[in-house]
């Protein structure tokens, strides 16, 4: 029997984050996440709680049963979760309970209390957002992305947690490395600029200036300008590649810079940038290279240029745009 995609449970999300979900459940969850913005936002928030909880659960000895009850009450008050079932499951009950007690009166989506340090949570929602961190680092968040960080970097490192995509221009401090946690990837720098795009299946890091160390488990690689690192779910070793285009910058510069860029890659970015559903129906045109720059242009104008450049037909329906 086909499941009702609207009735996701936190138990299933926990199994997904633990890597214990079946193939069917993984497909079900990923379809649910991609279904609409509210689902994406809920999952981002849920994973943020999960990530922070795991860090706290290692050292805390609080009463998790009491905290779990308080957590459920706080969740119901702060989220419109009428279509979700909140249940303790696996390590999630203990970890979330510990996090709530440590959080005190504040709510995780805005401030995270870890000992004496207050963590700030920033979410970009449906527009690009620029934020300046306590050390002077400037972060540009793409749409539907979020970041959390301490109000003060008081220790020996500058730790942040990212969900989604962001460009970092990191303030130089050789004695205090800047460390980003993005899914199961860890990115470390002392002062540089680079882009991070992370989702449950893949984290991609592209360097503009400086040197970036990208790690997963006990495996690390160093990347420099015009290089990128790819960290894939289920693969323990990050992969280094040459970066041949500047499309990743579109949400900061409002430009789509194509340098012999294959059509399929441009289409993927256009779908993300314009919330469109462009489909390439003809395999023969997927790898056609395009060299041009679109500056602050509409999707319709970009499609006209693509059609005229490659002499291909563009068909629009209610649900999608077909290139063939």
Number of C-alpha atoms within 10 A of each C-alpha: 3 5 8 9 12 11 12 19 14 18 16 18 21 21 18 18 17 13 12 13 16 12 10 8 15 18 12 17 21 14 13 18 19 11 13 10 13 13 17 17 17 15 17 21 17 17 18 21 19 19 18 18 22 17 13 17 19 10 9 15 9 15 12 21 14 12 21 23 15 14 22 16 11 16 15 12 10 10 9 10 12 9 10 12 12 16 12 19 14 11 15 24 20 22 25 26 25 27 28 26 21 20 18 13 12 15 15 22 17 13 21 26 20 17 9 7 15 17 20 19 21 19 23 18 16 11 12 16 20 16 15 13 20 14 15 12 17 17 19 20 29 25 19 20 25 23 23 25 22 20 16 14 17 10 8 10 15 22 18 20 18 24 24 22 25 28 24 22 19 21 18 16 14 10 9 17 17 24 18 21 19 25 23 19 24 18 22 20 23 20 21 20 21 22 21 24 20 24 16 16 12 17 22 21 26 26 22 21 15 14 19 26 17 27 21 18 11 7 10 18 15 16 23 18 17 15 18 25 27 20 25 20 16 10 10 16 18 22 16 18 13 13 14 13 15 16 19 19 16 18 22 15 12 13 17 24 21 20 15 14 19 16 18 18 15 18 19 14 17 20 14 13 16 10 9 16 14 20 17 16 12 11 9 9 16 17 13 12 16 17 10 12 14 16 13 11 12 10 14 9 11 15 18 13 13 17 15 11 10 13 10 14 13 17 12 10 7 5 9 12 17 16 20 17
